[in-house]
Amino acid sequence: MLNKGLPVELRGLKTCDSCRKAMRALEVAGYDAVLRDIRTDPMDAEELARAWDALGPALLNTRSTTWRGLSAAEREGDPKDLLAAYPA
């Protein structure tokens, strides 16, 4: 459960419709939400490891244009390396 007295940082993309919807929902619910755009302010290795531990493969957007443009060899690589190279 989130504490409404503390700011909430959402990591995502400022151009992402789902991220914008999530921000609006948090604000409507009374949370002080901040969107951290991972393209301009990427996660460091420690943050990425924590996110991977919490979410696992769901962290990868396998429906994206970026994913579809990757070679089979790139897709089979370490997912954390892919996320670092292609944060979107």
Distance bins in CASP14 RR format, pairs under 12 A and 6 or more apart:
PFRMAT RR
TARGET T0000
AUTHOR 0000-0000-0000
RMODE 2
METHOD distances of the structure
MODEL  1
1 8 0 0 0 0 0 1 0 0 0 0 0
1 29 0 0 0 0 0 1 0 0 0 0 0
1 31 0 0 0 0 0 1 0 0 0 0 0
2 8 1 0 1 0 0 0 0 0 0 0 0
2 9 0 0 0 0 0 1 0 0 0 0 0
2 10 0 0 0 0 0 1 0 0 0 0 0
2 25 0 0 0 0 0 1 0 0 0 0 0
2 26 0 0 0 0 1 0 0 0 0 0 0
2 29 0 0 0 0 1 0 0 0 0 0 0
2 30 0 0 0 0 1 0 0 0 0 0 0
2 31 1 0 0 1 0 0 0 0 0 0 0
2 32 0 0 0 0 0 1 0 0 0 0 0
2 33 0 0 0 0 1 0 0 0 0 0 0
3 30 0 0 0 0 0 1 0 0 0 0 0
3 31 0 0 0 0 1 0 0 0 0 0 0
3 32 0 0 0 0 0 1 0 0 0 0 0
4 26 0 0 0 0 1 0 0 0 0 0 0
4 27 0 0 0 0 0 1 0 0 0 0 0
4 29 1 0 0 1 0 0 0 0 0 0 0
4 30 1 0 1 0 0 0 0 0 0 0 0
4 31 1 0 1 0 0 0 0 0 0 0 0
4 32 1 0 0 1 0 0 0 0 0 0 0
4 33 0 0 0 0 0 1 0 0 0 0 0
5 30 0 0 0 0 1 0 0 0 0 0 0
5 31 0 0 0 0 1 0 0 0 0 0 0
5 32 1 0 0 1 0 0 0 0 0 0 0
5 33 0 0 0 0 0 1 0 0 0 0 0
6 26 0 0 0 0 0 1 0 0 0 0 0
6 30 0 0 0 0 0 1 0 0 0 0 0
6 31 0 0 0 0 1 0 0 0 0 0 0
6 32 1 0 0 1 0 0 0 0 0 0 0
6 33 0 0 0 0 0 1 0 0 0 0 0
6 34 0 0 0 0 0 1 0 0 0 0 0
7 26 0 0 0 0 0 1 0 0 0 0 0
7 27 0 0 0 0 0 1 0 0 0 0 0
7 30 0 0 0 0 0 1 0 0 0 0 0
7 31 1 0 0 1 0 0 0 0 0 0 0
7 32 1 0 1 0 0 0 0 0 0 0 0
7 33 1 0 0 1 0 0 0 0 0 0 0
7 34 1 0 1 0 0 0 0 0 0 0 0
7 35 0 0 0 0 0 1 0 0 0 0 0
7 36 0 0 0 0 0 1 0 0 0 0 0
8 22 0 0 0 0 1 0 0 0 0 0 0
8 23 0 0 0 0 1 0 0 0 0 0 0
8 25 0 0 0 0 0 1 0 0 0 0 0
8 26 1 0 1 0 0 0 0 0 0 0 0
8 27 0 0 0 0 1 0 0 0 0 0 0
8 29 0 0 0 0 1 0 0 0 0 0 0
8 30 0 0 0 0 1 0 0 0 0 0 0
8 31 1 0 1 0 0 0 0 0 0 0 0
8 32 1 0 0 1 0 0 0 0 0 0 0
8 33 1 0 1 0 0 0 0 0 0 0 0
8 34 1 0 0 1 0 0 0 0 0 0 0
8 35 0 0 0 0 1 0 0 0 0 0 0
8 36 0 0 0 0 0 1 0 0 0 0 0
9 22 0 0 0 0 0 1 0 0 0 0 0
9 23 0 0 0 0 0 1 0 0 0 0 0
9 26 0 0 0 0 0 1 0 0 0 0 0
9 31 0 0 0 0 0 1 0 0 0 0 0
9 32 0 0 0 0 1 0 0 0 0 0 0
9 33 1 0 0 1 0 0 0 0 0 0 0
9 34 1 0 1 0 0 0 0 0 0 0 0
9 35 0 0 0 0 1 0 0 0 0 0 0
9 36 1 0 1 0 0 0 0 0 0 0 0
9 37 0 0 0 0 0 1 0 0 0 0 0
9 38 0 0 0 0 0 1 0 0 0 0 0
9 41 0 0 0 0 0 1 0 0 0 0 0
9 43 0 0 0 0 0 1 0 0 0 0 0
9 47 0 0 0 0 0 1 0 0 0 0 0
10 16 0 0 0 0 0 1 0 0 0 0 0
10 18 0 0 0 0 0 1 0 0 0 0 0
10 19 1 0 0 1 0 0 0 0 0 0 0
10 20 0 0 0 0 1 0 0 0 0 0 0
10 21 0 0 0 0 0 1 0 0 0 0 0
10 22 1 0 1 0 0 0 0 0 0 0 0
10 23 1 0 0 1 0 0 0 0 0 0 0
10 24 0 0 0 0 0 1 0 0 0 0 0
10 25 0 0 0 0 0 1 0 0 0 0 0
10 26 1 0 0 1 0 0 0 0 0 0 0
10 27 0 0 0 0 0 1 0 0 0 0 0
10 31 0 0 0 0 1 0 0 0 0 0 0
10 32 0 0 0 0 0 1 0 0 0 0 0
10 33 1 0 1 0 0 0 0 0 0 0 0
10 34 1 0 0 1 0 0 0 0 0 0 0
10 35 1 0 1 0 0 0 0 0 0 0 0
10 36 1 0 0 1 0 0 0 0 0 0 0
10 37 0 0 0 0 1 0 0 0 0 0 0
10 38 0 0 0 0 0 1 0 0 0 0 0
11 19 0 0 0 0 1 0 0 0 0 0 0
11 22 0 0 0 0 0 1 0 0 0 0 0
11 23 0 0 0 0 0 1 0 0 0 0 0
11 33 0 0 0 0 0 1 0 0 0 0 0
11 34 0 0 0 0 1 0 0 0 0 0 0
11 35 0 0 0 0 1 0 0 0 0 0 0
11 36 1 0 1 0 0 0 0 0 0 0 0
11 37 0 0 0 0 1 0 0 0 0 0 0
11 38 1 0 1 0 0 0 0 0 0 0 0
11 39 0 0 0 0 0 1 0 0 0 0 0
11 40 0 0 0 0 0 1 0 0 0 0 0
11 41 0 0 0 0 1 0 0 0 0 0 0
11 42 0 0 0 0 1 0 0 0 0 0 0
11 43 1 0 0 1 0 0 0 0 0 0 0
11 44 0 0 0 0 0 1 0 0 0 0 0
11 47 0 0 0 0 1 0 0 0 0 0 0
11 48 0 0 0 0 0 1 0 0 0 0 0
11 50 0 0 0 0 0 1 0 0 0 0 0
11 51 1 0 0 1 0 0 0 0 0 0 0
11 54 0 0 0 0 0 1 0 0 0 0 0
11 55 0 0 0 0 0 1 0 0 0 0 0
11 59 0 0 0 0 0 1 0 0 0 0 0
11 83 0 0 0 0 0 1 0 0 0 0 0
11 87 0 0 0 0 1 0 0 0 0 0 0
11 88 0 0 0 0 0 1 0 0 0 0 0
12 18 0 0 0 0 1 0 0 0 0 0 0
12 19 1 0 1 0 0 0 0 0 0 0 0
12 20 0 0 0 0 1 0 0 0 0 0 0
12 21 0 0 0 0 0 1 0 0 0 0 0
12 22 0 0 0 0 1 0 0 0 0 0 0
12 23 0 0 0 0 1 0 0 0 0 0 0
12 33 0 0 0 0 0 1 0 0 0 0 0
12 34 0 0 0 0 0 1 0 0 0 0 0
12 35 1 0 0 1 0 0 0 0 0 0 0
12 36 1 0 0 1 0 0 0 0 0 0 0
12 37 1 0 0 1 0 0 0 0 0 0 0
12 38 1 0 1 0 0 0 0 0 0 0 0
12 39 0 0 0 0 1 0 0 0 0 0 0
12 40 0 0 0 0 0 1 0 0 0 0 0
12 41 0 0 0 0 1 0 0 0 0 0 0
12 42 0 0 0 0 0 1 0 0 0 0 0
12 43 0 0 0 0 1 0 0 0 0 0 0
12 51 0 0 0 0 0 1 0 0 0 0 0
12 59 0 0 0 0 0 1 0 0 0 0 0
12 61 0 0 0 0 0 1 0 0 0 0 0
12 83 0 0 0 0 0 1 0 0 0 0 0
12 87 0 0 0 0 1 0 0 0 0 0 0
12 88 0 0 0 0 1 0 0 0 0 0 0
13 19 1 0 1 0 0 0 0 0 0 0 0
13 20 0 0 0 0 1 0 0 0 0 0 0
13 22 0 0 0 0 0 1 0 0 0 0 0
13 23 0 0 0 0 0 1 0 0 0 0 0
13 35 0 0 0 0 1 0 0 0 0 0 0
13 36 0 0 0 0 1 0 0 0 0 0 0
13 37 1 0 0 1 0 0 0 0 0 0 0
13 38 1 0 0 1 0 0 0 0 0 0 0
13 39 1 0 0 1 0 0 0 0 0 0 0
13 40 0 0 0 0 1 0 0 0 0 0 0
13 41 0 0 0 0 0 1 0 0 0 0 0
13 42 0 0 0 0 0 1 0 0 0 0 0
13 61 0 0 0 0 1 0 0 0 0 0 0
13 64 0 0 0 0 0 1 0 0 0 0 0
13 66 0 0 0 0 0 1 0 0 0 0 0
13 86 0 0 0 0 0 1 0 0 0 0 0
13 87 0 0 0 0 1 0 0 0 0 0 0
13 88 1 0 1 0 0 0 0 0 0 0 0
14 20 1 0 0 1 0 0 0 0 0 0 0
14 22 0 0 0 0 0 1 0 0 0 0 0
14 23 0 0 0 0 1 0 0 0 0 0 0
14 34 0 0 0 0 0 1 0 0 0 0 0
14 35 1 0 0 1 0 0 0 0 0 0 0
14 36 0 0 0 0 1 0 0 0 0 0 0
14 37 1 0 1 0 0 0 0 0 0 0 0
14 38 0 0 0 0 1 0 0 0 0 0 0
14 39 0 0 0 0 1 0 0 0 0 0 0
14 40 0 0 0 0 1 0 0 0 0 0 0
14 41 0 0 0 0 0 1 0 0 0 0 0
14 88 0 0 0 0 0 1 0 0 0 0 0
15 35 0 0 0 0 0 1 0 0 0 0 0
15 37 0 0 0 0 1 0 0 0 0 0 0
15 38 0 0 0 0 0 1 0 0 0 0 0
15 39 0 0 0 0 1 0 0 0 0 0 0
15 40 0 0 0 0 0 1 0 0 0 0 0
15 88 0 0 0 0 1 0 0 0 0 0 0
16 22 0 0 0 0 1 0 0 0 0 0 0
16 23 0 0 0 0 1 0 0 0 0 0 0
16 35 0 0 0 0 1 0 0 0 0 0 0
16 37 0 0 0 0 1 0 0 0 0 0 0
16 38 0 0 0 0 1 0 0 0 0 0 0
16 39 0 0 0 0 0 1 0 0 0 0 0
16 61 0 0 0 0 1 0 0 0 0 0 0
16 64 0 0 0 0 0 1 0 0 0 0 0
16 87 0 0 0 0 0 1 0 0 0 0 0
16 88 0 0 0 0 1 0 0 0 0 0 0
17 23 0 0 0 0 0 1 0 0 0 0 0
17 24 0 0 0 0 0 1 0 0 0 0 0
18 24 0 0 0 0 0 1 0 0 0 0 0
18 25 0 0 0 0 0 1 0 0 0 0 0
18 35 0 0 0 0 0 1 0 0 0 0 0
18 61 0 0 0 0 0 1 0 0 0 0 0
18 63 0 0 0 0 0 1 0 0 0 0 0
19 25 0 0 0 0 0 1 0 0 0 0 0
19 26 0 0 0 0 0 1 0 0 0 0 0
19 33 0 0 0 0 0 1 0 0 0 0 0
19 34 0 0 0 0 0 1 0 0 0 0 0
19 35 1 0 0 1 0 0 0 0 0 0 0
19 36 0 0 0 0 0 1 0 0 0 0 0
19 37 0 0 0 0 1 0 0 0 0 0 0
19 38 0 0 0 0 1 0 0 0 0 0 0
19 39 0 0 0 0 0 1 0 0 0 0 0
19 61 0 0 0 0 0 1 0 0 0 0 0
19 88 0 0 0 0 0 1 0 0 0 0 0
20 26 0 0 0 0 0 1 0 0 0 0 0
20 27 0 0 0 0 0 1 0 0 0 0 0
20 33 0 0 0 0 0 1 0 0 0 0 0
20 35 0 0 0 0 1 0 0 0 0 0 0
20 37 0 0 0 0 0 1 0 0 0 0 0
21 27 0 0 0 0 0 1 0 0 0 0 0
21 28 0 0 0 0 0 1 0 0 0 0 0
21 33 0 0 0 0 0 1 0 0 0 0 0
21 35 0 0 0 0 0 1 0 0 0 0 0
22 28 0 0 0 0 0 1 0 0 0 0 0
22 29 0 0 0 0 0 1 0 0 0 0 0
22 31 0 0 0 0 0 1 0 0 0 0 0
22 33 0 0 0 0 1 0 0 0 0 0 0
22 34 0 0 0 0 0 1 0 0 0 0 0
22 35 0 0 0 0 1 0 0 0 0 0 0
23 29 0 0 0 0 0 1 0 0 0 0 0
23 30 0 0 0 0 0 1 0 0 0 0 0
23 31 0 0 0 0 1 0 0 0 0 0 0
23 32 0 0 0 0 0 1 0 0 0 0 0
23 33 1 0 1 0 0 0 0 0 0 0 0
23 34 0 0 0 0 1 0 0 0 0 0 0
23 35 1 0 1 0 0 0 0 0 0 0 0
23 36 0 0 0 0 0 1 0 0 0 0 0
23 37 0 0 0 0 0 1 0 0 0 0 0
24 30 0 0 0 0 0 1 0 0 0 0 0
24 31 0 0 0 0 0 1 0 0 0 0 0
24 33 0 0 0 0 1 0 0 0 0 0 0
24 35 0 0 0 0 0 1 0 0 0 0 0
25 31 0 0 0 0 1 0 0 0 0 0 0
25 33 0 0 0 0 1 0 0 0 0 0 0
26 32 0 0 0 0 1 0 0 0 0 0 0
26 33 1 1 0 0 0 0 0 0 0 0 0
26 34 0 0 0 0 1 0 0 0 0 0 0
26 35 0 0 0 0 1 0 0 0 0 0 0
27 33 1 0 1 0 0 0 0 0 0 0 0
27 34 0 0 0 0 0 1 0 0 0 0 0
27 35 0 0 0 0 0 1 0 0 0 0 0
34 41 0 0 0 0 0 1 0 0 0 0 0
35 41 0 0 0 0 0 1 0 0 0 0 0
36 42 0 0 0 0 1 0 0 0 0 0 0
36 43 0 0 0 0 1 0 0 0 0 0 0
36 47 0 0 0 0 1 0 0 0 0 0 0
36 51 0 0 0 0 0 1 0 0 0 0 0
36 87 0 0 0 0 0 1 0 0 0 0 0
37 43 0 0 0 0 0 1 0 0 0 0 0
37 87 0 0 0 0 1 0 0 0 0 0 0
37 88 0 0 0 0 1 0 0 0 0 0 0
38 44 0 0 0 0 0 1 0 0 0 0 0
38 47 0 0 0 0 1 0 0 0 0 0 0
38 48 0 0 0 0 1 0 0 0 0 0 0
38 51 0 0 0 0 0 1 0 0 0 0 0
38 59 0 0 0 0 0 1 0 0 0 0 0
38 61 0 0 0 0 0 1 0 0 0 0 0
38 83 0 0 0 0 1 0 0 0 0 0 0
38 84 0 0 0 0 0 1 0 0 0 0 0
38 86 0 0 0 0 0 1 0 0 0 0 0
38 87 1 0 1 0 0 0 0 0 0 0 0
38 88 1 0 0 1 0 0 0 0 0 0 0
39 66 0 0 0 0 0 1 0 0 0 0 0
39 86 0 0 0 0 1 0 0 0 0 0 0
39 87 1 0 1 0 0 0 0 0 0 0 0
39 88 1 0 0 1 0 0 0 0 0 0 0
40 87 0 0 0 0 1 0 0 0 0 0 0
40 88 0 0 0 0 0 1 0 0 0 0 0
41 47 0 0 0 0 0 1 0 0 0 0 0
41 87 0 0 0 0 1 0 0 0 0 0 0
42 48 0 0 0 0 1 0 0 0 0 0 0
42 51 0 0 0 0 0 1 0 0 0 0 0
42 83 0 0 0 0 1 0 0 0 0 0 0
42 84 1 0 0 1 0 0 0 0 0 0 0
42 85 0 0 0 0 1 0 0 0 0 0 0
42 86 0 0 0 0 0 1 0 0 0 0 0
42 87 1 0 1 0 0 0 0 0 0 0 0
42 88 0 0 0 0 0 1 0 0 0 0 0
43 49 0 0 0 0 1 0 0 0 0 0 0
43 50 0 0 0 0 1 0 0 0 0 0 0
43 51 1 0 0 1 0 0 0 0 0 0 0
43 52 0 0 0 0 1 0 0 0 0 0 0
43 59 0 0 0 0 0 1 0 0 0 0 0
43 80 0 0 0 0 1 0 0 0 0 0 0
43 83 1 0 0 1 0 0 0 0 0 0 0
43 84 0 0 0 0 1 0 0 0 0 0 0
43 87 1 0 0 1 0 0 0 0 0 0 0
44 50 0 0 0 0 0 1 0 0 0 0 0
44 51 0 0 0 0 0 1 0 0 0 0 0
44 80 0 0 0 0 0 1 0 0 0 0 0
44 83 0 0 0 0 0 1 0 0 0 0 0
44 84 0 0 0 0 1 0 0 0 0 0 0
44 87 0 0 0 0 0 1 0 0 0 0 0
45 51 0 0 0 0 0 1 0 0 0 0 0
45 52 0 0 0 0 0 1 0 0 0 0 0
45 78 0 0 0 0 0 1 0 0 0 0 0
45 80 1 0 0 1 0 0 0 0 0 0 0
45 81 0 0 0 0 0 1 0 0 0 0 0
45 83 0 0 0 0 0 1 0 0 0 0 0
45 84 1 0 0 1 0 0 0 0 0 0 0
46 52 0 0 0 0 0 1 0 0 0 0 0
46 53 0 0 0 0 0 1 0 0 0 0 0
46 80 0 0 0 0 0 1 0 0 0 0 0
46 84 0 0 0 0 0 1 0 0 0 0 0
47 53 0 0 0 0 0 1 0 0 0 0 0
47 54 0 0 0 0 0 1 0 0 0 0 0
47 59 0 0 0 0 0 1 0 0 0 0 0
47 80 0 0 0 0 0 1 0 0 0 0 0
47 83 0 0 0 0 0 1 0 0 0 0 0
47 84 0 0 0 0 0 1 0 0 0 0 0
47 87 0 0 0 0 0 1 0 0 0 0 0
48 54 0 0 0 0 0 1 0 0 0 0 0
48 55 0 0 0 0 0 1 0 0 0 0 0
48 56 0 0 0 0 0 1 0 0 0 0 0
48 59 0 0 0 0 1 0 0 0 0 0 0
48 60 0 0 0 0 0 1 0 0 0 0 0
48 78 0 0 0 0 0 1 0 0 0 0 0
48 79 0 0 0 0 1 0 0 0 0 0 0
48 80 1 0 1 0 0 0 0 0 0 0 0
48 81 0 0 0 0 1 0 0 0 0 0 0
48 82 0 0 0 0 0 1 0 0 0 0 0
48 83 1 0 1 0 0 0 0 0 0 0 0
48 84 1 0 0 1 0 0 0 0 0 0 0
48 85 0 0 0 0 0 1 0 0 0 0 0
48 87 0 0 0 0 1 0 0 0 0 0 0
49 55 0 0 0 0 0 1 0 0 0 0 0
49 56 0 0 0 0 0 1 0 0 0 0 0
49 59 0 0 0 0 0 1 0 0 0 0 0
49 78 0 0 0 0 0 1 0 0 0 0 0
49 79 0 0 0 0 0 1 0 0 0 0 0
49 80 1 0 0 1 0 0 0 0 0 0 0
49 81 0 0 0 0 0 1 0 0 0 0 0
49 83 0 0 0 0 0 1 0 0 0 0 0
49 84 0 0 0 0 0 1 0 0 0 0 0
50 56 0 0 0 0 0 1 0 0 0 0 0
50 59 0 0 0 0 0 1 0 0 0 0 0
50 80 0 0 0 0 0 1 0 0 0 0 0
51 57 0 0 0 0 0 1 0 0 0 0 0
51 58 0 0 0 0 1 0 0 0 0 0 0
51 59 1 0 1 0 0 0 0 0 0 0 0
51 60 0 0 0 0 0 1 0 0 0 0 0
51 79 0 0 0 0 0 1 0 0 0 0 0
51 80 0 0 0 0 1 0 0 0 0 0 0
51 83 0 0 0 0 1 0 0 0 0 0 0
51 84 0 0 0 0 0 1 0 0 0 0 0
51 87 0 0 0 0 0 1 0 0 0 0 0
52 58 0 0 0 0 1 0 0 0 0 0 0
52 59 1 0 1 0 0 0 0 0 0 0 0
52 60 0 0 0 0 1 0 0 0 0 0 0
52 78 0 0 0 0 1 0 0 0 0 0 0
52 79 1 0 0 1 0 0 0 0 0 0 0
52 80 1 0 1 0 0 0 0 0 0 0 0
52 81 0 0 0 0 0 1 0 0 0 0 0
52 82 0 0 0 0 0 1 0 0 0 0 0
52 83 1 0 0 1 0 0 0 0 0 0 0
52 84 0 0 0 0 0 1 0 0 0 0 0
53 59 0 0 0 0 1 0 0 0 0 0 0
53 80 0 0 0 0 0 1 0 0 0 0 0
55 61 0 0 0 0 0 1 0 0 0 0 0
55 79 0 0 0 0 0 1 0 0 0 0 0
55 80 0 0 0 0 0 1 0 0 0 0 0
55 83 0 0 0 0 0 1 0 0 0 0 0
56 79 1 0 0 1 0 0 0 0 0 0 0
56 80 0 0 0 0 1 0 0 0 0 0 0
56 83 0 0 0 0 0 1 0 0 0 0 0
57 67 0 0 0 0 0 1 0 0 0 0 0
57 75 0 0 0 0 0 1 0 0 0 0 0
57 79 1 0 0 1 0 0 0 0 0 0 0
57 80 0 0 0 0 0 1 0 0 0 0 0
57 82 0 0 0 0 0 1 0 0 0 0 0
57 83 0 0 0 0 0 1 0 0 0 0 0
58 79 0 0 0 0 0 1 0 0 0 0 0
58 83 0 0 0 0 0 1 0 0 0 0 0
59 79 1 0 0 1 0 0 0 0 0 0 0
59 80 0 0 0 0 1 0 0 0 0 0 0
59 82 0 0 0 0 1 0 0 0 0 0 0
59 83 1 0 0 1 0 0 0 0 0 0 0
59 84 0 0 0 0 0 1 0 0 0 0 0
59 86 0 0 0 0 0 1 0 0 0 0 0
59 87 0 0 0 0 0 1 0 0 0 0 0
59 88 0 0 0 0 0 1 0 0 0 0 0
60 66 0 0 0 0 0 1 0 0 0 0 0
60 67 1 0 0 1 0 0 0 0 0 0 0
60 70 0 0 0 0 0 1 0 0 0 0 0
60 74 0 0 0 0 0 1 0 0 0 0 0
60 75 0 0 0 0 1 0 0 0 0 0 0
60 77 0 0 0 0 0 1 0 0 0 0 0
60 78 0 0 0 0 0 1 0 0 0 0 0
60 79 1 0 1 0 0 0 0 0 0 0 0
60 80 0 0 0 0 1 0 0 0 0 0 0
60 81 0 0 0 0 0 1 0 0 0 0 0
60 82 1 0 0 1 0 0 0 0 0 0 0
60 83 1 0 0 1 0 0 0 0 0 0 0
60 86 0 0 0 0 1 0 0 0 0 0 0
60 87 0 0 0 0 0 1 0 0 0 0 0
60 88 0 0 0 0 0 1 0 0 0 0 0
61 67 1 0 0 1 0 0 0 0 0 0 0
61 68 0 0 0 0 0 1 0 0 0 0 0
61 70 0 0 0 0 0 1 0 0 0 0 0
61 79 0 0 0 0 0 1 0 0 0 0 0
61 82 0 0 0 0 0 1 0 0 0 0 0
61 83 0 0 0 0 1 0 0 0 0 0 0
61 86 0 0 0 0 1 0 0 0 0 0 0
61 87 0 0 0 0 0 1 0 0 0 0 0
61 88 1 0 0 1 0 0 0 0 0 0 0
62 68 0 0 0 0 1 0 0 0 0 0 0
62 69 0 0 0 0 0 1 0 0 0 0 0
62 70 0 0 0 0 1 0 0 0 0 0 0
62 75 0 0 0 0 1 0 0 0 0 0 0
62 79 0 0 0 0 0 1 0 0 0 0 0
62 82 0 0 0 0 0 1 0 0 0 0 0
62 83 0 0 0 0 0 1 0 0 0 0 0
62 86 0 0 0 0 0 1 0 0 0 0 0
63 88 0 0 0 0 0 1 0 0 0 0 0
64 70 0 0 0 0 1 0 0 0 0 0 0
64 75 0 0 0 0 0 1 0 0 0 0 0
64 82 0 0 0 0 0 1 0 0 0 0 0
64 83 0 0 0 0 0 1 0 0 0 0 0
64 86 0 0 0 0 1 0 0 0 0 0 0
64 87 0 0 0 0 0 1 0 0 0 0 0
64 88 1 0 0 1 0 0 0 0 0 0 0
65 86 0 0 0 0 0 1 0 0 0 0 0
65 88 0 0 0 0 1 0 0 0 0 0 0
66 74 0 0 0 0 0 1 0 0 0 0 0
66 75 0 0 0 0 0 1 0 0 0 0 0
66 82 0 0 0 0 1 0 0 0 0 0 0
66 83 0 0 0 0 0 1 0 0 0 0 0
66 85 0 0 0 0 1 0 0 0 0 0 0
66 86 1 0 1 0 0 0 0 0 0 0 0
66 87 0 0 0 0 1 0 0 0 0 0 0
66 88 1 0 1 0 0 0 0 0 0 0 0
67 74 0 0 0 0 1 0 0 0 0 0 0
67 75 1 0 0 1 0 0 0 0 0 0 0
67 79 0 0 0 0 0 1 0 0 0 0 0
67 82 0 0 0 0 1 0 0 0 0 0 0
67 83 0 0 0 0 0 1 0 0 0 0 0
67 86 0 0 0 0 1 0 0 0 0 0 0
67 88 0 0 0 0 1 0 0 0 0 0 0
68 74 0 0 0 0 0 1 0 0 0 0 0
68 75 0 0 0 0 1 0 0 0 0 0 0
68 86 0 0 0 0 0 1 0 0 0 0 0
69 75 0 0 0 0 1 0 0 0 0 0 0
69 82 0 0 0 0 0 1 0 0 0 0 0
69 86 0 0 0 0 1 0 0 0 0 0 0
70 76 0 0 0 0 1 0 0 0 0 0 0
70 77 0 0 0 0 1 0 0 0 0 0 0
70 79 0 0 0 0 0 1 0 0 0 0 0
70 81 0 0 0 0 0 1 0 0 0 0 0
70 82 1 0 0 1 0 0 0 0 0 0 0
70 85 0 0 0 0 1 0 0 0 0 0 0
70 86 1 0 0 1 0 0 0 0 0 0 0
71 77 0 0 0 0 0 1 0 0 0 0 0
71 82 0 0 0 0 0 1 0 0 0 0 0
73 82 0 0 0 0 0 1 0 0 0 0 0
74 81 0 0 0 0 1 0 0 0 0 0 0
74 82 1 0 0 1 0 0 0 0 0 0 0
74 85 0 0 0 0 1 0 0 0 0 0 0
74 86 0 0 0 0 1 0 0 0 0 0 0
75 81 0 0 0 0 0 1 0 0 0 0 0
75 82 1 0 0 1 0 0 0 0 0 0 0
75 86 0 0 0 0 0 1 0 0 0 0 0
76 82 0 0 0 0 1 0 0 0 0 0 0
77 83 0 0 0 0 0 1 0 0 0 0 0
77 84 0 0 0 0 0 1 0 0 0 0 0
77 85 0 0 0 0 0 1 0 0 0 0 0
77 86 0 0 0 0 0 1 0 0 0 0 0
78 84 0 0 0 0 1 0 0 0 0 0 0
78 85 0 0 0 0 0 1 0 0 0 0 0
79 85 0 0 0 0 0 1 0 0 0 0 0
79 86 0 0 0 0 0 1 0 0 0 0 0
80 86 0 0 0 0 0 1 0 0 0 0 0
80 87 0 0 0 0 0 1 0 0 0 0 0
81 87 0 0 0 0 0 1 0 0 0 0 0
82 88 0 0 0 0 0 1 0 0 0 0 0
END
